[in-house]
Amino acid sequence: MSDVIFAKDAKLDHGIDPTHSKDGYVKSMLTSFSEFKRGNYSRGIEHELKTLPDAKQPFHYYRFKWTDKRTEVISVSDGKGGTRMETRTTYHDYYRHGLMLPFPYLKSLAVMSNGSVPNKQKYKPSSIAFNRRFSLGAKSELDLAKFLKPSVVECFLDADKALSNLNIEINDDGVMCLSFADNDVLNAKRTHGLNTPNEFLEELSGSSKLVKLDSIMQLFNNLTRHSDNNFKLGEVS
């Protein structure tokens, strides 16, 4: 119960409505991003959260699950000293998490370290470290060149140290899907609990730290700042 209370309080501290939804905004966007082109058996949003109405930067947080079905023929004992062939089907579940945010500066651009890359391009910035980690997609190489200034490349490399398998994808409508493998972005660490109510209440009255969420928002804010300088709203080649 202490964990439940603290987790809810941490979300509220960061302007997030702690109420889960399965049929919200992110579900309606599943066909808009290559990020969700995973799973040969099933795929879907397990739950999503959204920011409170007065949030400075609105976003939707989601947990995405997909399932791969694998069928193989194996040799098994027939119980008579011989063998027989048997078809075995297994199901493997995988998860990724992410945020969706409005990003009106660009459309149809992707910086991906994991999964399929839409509109893949050969363009590469000068950073060897960046090129080892990320593949790029866009309608034109010019958009990538304008977006990936050296300062922006450094922003990606910094975020890559904090997050696993980071992807940034901006769809045709100027919505950014910022996704990763980390499942603890909204997890806050508590020191006290209901067994020490006074200390727990004092801890709840403070502001909880969500370090990885802060890293994500720092990346988003930096991308917004640099794109605001490099692009007119909605400008693409």
Summary of the structure (lengths in Angstrom):
residues: 237
radius of gyration: 21.6
end to end distance: 52.7
largest distance: 75.7
contacts: 681
relative contact order: 0.18
helix: 32%
strand: 29%
